[in-house]
Amino acid sequence: MPSKAYKSKSTAKRQPAAEPTPKPNWPPLQPLASTSDLSLNTLLPGQIVTIQNLWTSALCRNYVSFLSSLPLATTPNQPKKGDALRVNDRFVIEDSDFAEKLWSSTGLKELVTGTRSQEEDGEEQMSQEERKALWGGEVCGLNPRIRVYRYKKGQFFDQHYDESNTMILPTSPPTPARTTWTLLLYLTGPATGCVGGETVFYPELGQAKSFFGISGVQRTDPVVVGLKVGMALLHKHGQDCLLHEGREVTAGEKWIIRSDLCVRR
């Protein structure tokens, strides 16, 4: 159990780059599973949700091959004050086009917003009010800040909280938005030889708002989310974020694509 928790400062001040990083030529998002085969699976009510097989194993395999060619940078061994220790390789790009494809072309939009037809949806329908309460507002897309993470043997992400951020989505007209849930898309897992790397949540240690003295939280056992190829993990962040970590990878490679759900401000 940690003596101190940290925030994941994804939007810390950065020095302006001399030239913007060119957007990758992302491979097509094919093949994909049928949206009728997808569902939201609740691991912890109001906090942690998974979507099994959002991406097919073939699509994940294609993307791992492609992402390996990107100029990934290794995070520093000495984080800034207040940051959690993270040891991995990462690539970050602002790409609203890819974010829109990831949102609209995979079935994610239909699942989150409830726009899938009743004939396709065998699960109990949530009302729009219930969806707004769950996601923190009216979901309008994904954060265009796309992050690619690779964890090799011995790499990990120490215990931390994810922050919420505000932005203007480049729609027509532009949409003021804020992020409410982290989206992690796992491209590898035990089936590809990756051992370890589980994402572990610690509800008993409190939400971020509890850590910063706002309120308490009901105690429960840790929630361990194992890697599975093509699975999406959604978890609430900001003041309601649970303390969590990415365990050390002990064999193989853990590949993740990260974005966030955005709601209208």
N, C-alpha and C positions, 0 to 999 in steps of 0.2 A: 504494500500500500504506500503510495507516494507521500512525501512530506510537503510537496509543493506541486501545484499544477500550473500549466502554461496555456497561453492562447496560441492558436495557429494564425500568425499574422500574414495572411496571403496578400494583403494590400499595403504592406509597409512601404515607406518612401523609397523610391528607387532612383538611381541616377539615370538621366535620360540617355538612351542609346544613341550612338552616332548615326546609325541607320536602322530602320525598323526591320524586324525579322520577317523574311518573306513567308507567306502562308504556304503550308504544305499542300501538295497535290494529293489530297486524301483519296484513298481507293473508294469505289462505290460501296454503299452499305447494302451489299448483297452477298450471299443469300440471307434472308431474314425469316424468322418463324412467323407463322400466321398469328395475327393479333387475337384470334379466338382462342389461342393456346396460352395466352399471357394473363396473369392475374397479379394483384397486389397481395403480398403475404405479410401479415403483421407479426413482427417478433416481439415488439414492446409497444403497446397502444400509445399513439400520439407521438412516438419517438423514433422507431426503427421499422422500416418496411423493406422487403426485398421483392424483386421481380426475377423469377427463374427464366433462363434462356431468352433474355431480351435480345441477345445476339447469339447466332448459331456458332458452333465450334469452328466451322469453316471460316466464317467471317472473322472470328477472333484470331485464328491462325494467320489469315492474310494480313491482319492489322499488326500483329506482333512482328511479322517479317518487315512490314513497311516502317513501323515506328523505330525499329532497330537502326534504320538508316538516318534518322533525324539527329541533329547535333545536341544530344543530351548533355547537361552539365551536372556534375556531382555537387551536392550541397556541402557547405563548409562544415567541418567537424566541430567548430566553435560557434554556436548560434548566438544571435544578438540577445542582449538582456531582455528577458520576458518571453523569448521564443522557446518552443520545445526543441529538444535535440532530434534532428531528423537526418538519417544517413541514407540517401538514395540518389538516383540519377533522374533528372527531370527536364522536360521541355514545356515551355509556356508560350502561348500565342493567343492574340485577340483575333477571333475568327467567328463573326456572327453568322456567316453562311453555313459553316460546319455545325455550329450550335443549333441552327434552325433545322438542319437535316437530321441531327441526332434527336431532336425534339419531335419533329413531325413525321419522319419516315420510318420510325422503328416501332410504333405502337405506344410509345411512352406518353405522348400527348393524350391519346384516347383514354389510357388507363388513369392518368392523373386528373384530367378534367372531367371524366365521365361522359365523353361524347361517343363512346362505343355504343352501337345499337343494342337494344334489349335482346335481339335474337342471338347476337354474338356473346353476350355477357350472361354467364350462368351464375355469377356470384350476386349477392345481395347488393342492390344499388344504394349508394349514399346520395343524400340530397345535396344540392349545391351549397346550402348553408353548412352542412356537415363537412363538405370538401374544403370550403373556405376556412372553417375552424381547424381542420387538420393541417392544411398546407400554410396557414398564416395569411390567407388572402386569396385573391383571384390570380391563379397561376397564368402567366402570359408567355412563358418560354424558359429558355436556359441561359445562364450566364455565358456571354460570348468569350469569356476568358477560359480557354481550354488548357488543361494541364495533363501532361503525360508523365506517369511515374514508372520507373523501373527499380525494383528492389532485388539486388543480387544476394547471394549467400552472405550472411553477417549483417545485412542492412535492416533498418527498422525505423519506426516513427514513434518517439516517446509519447507519454500521456499528455494530452492537450485538449483544448476546446477550439472549435471552428467558429470564426467570427461571421457575422452578417455584414453585407456590404450594399451600398446603394450605387445606382448607375442609371444611365439613360440608354435604353435599348434602341438600336438604329432601325426602328420600324418607320412606317409612314402613316401618321405622324409619329415622331419619336415618343417612346413610352418610358416615363419615369418608373423605376422598379427598384426592388430590394431583394436580396437573397434570403431564403428561409430554411431550405433543406439542402444538404450536401448530396450530390450524386456521384457515386463511385461505380464504375463499370469494370468488372474483373475480366481480364482477357486470358488469364492463366489460372491454374489450380493444380491439385494433385494429379488430375488426368494428364497434365502436361509436364509432370515432374517437379512441380513447385511444392515444397514442404515448409510448413510454418506460414508466417505472414498473416495470420488471422487478425481481423479487426475486433477488438474487445472493448465493450462499453461497461462503465462502472457506475450504475445508477446509485449505488449506496454511498458514493462519494459526492453526489450532488450534481445539479445543473450549474452552468456557468453563473447564473444569477445567485445561486446559493453560495458559490465560492466567493463572489464579490459582495456578499452580505445582504442580499435582497430577500431571500426566502429559503425555506427548507424544502426537502423533497422526500417522498416515500422511499424507504430502503428496499432493495431487492438484490438478488445475486447478479454477478457479472453476466453479460450477454456476449457470447462468443460467436462471431460470424465467420465460418470457414470459407475459404476461397472455392469458387465454382466457376468454371469457364462459362462466360456469357451472362453471368448473373449481375444484376444491378442492385446496389445497396443505396437506400435513401435514409438519411437520418437528419433530424432537426438540428439546426445550429443557431448561433447567436446566443441570446440570453437563456434560451431553453436547451442549449446543447449539453449533452452528457459528456463527462470526462471519458476519453477513449484513447486507444493506441493501436498502432499497427505492429504486431509482434515480429520478432526477428525471423527473417527467412533463413532456413537451415539447409536448403538444397533447391536447385533450380532458380527460376526467375519469376518474380511477381510483377505483372504488368497491369496498370490501371489507367483508365481515362477518367478524368475528374471534371465535373462542372457543378452547377447549382440550380435548383429551382428558383425562378424569379416570380414575384407577385407585384401587382401594380401598387404604386404608392399614391 
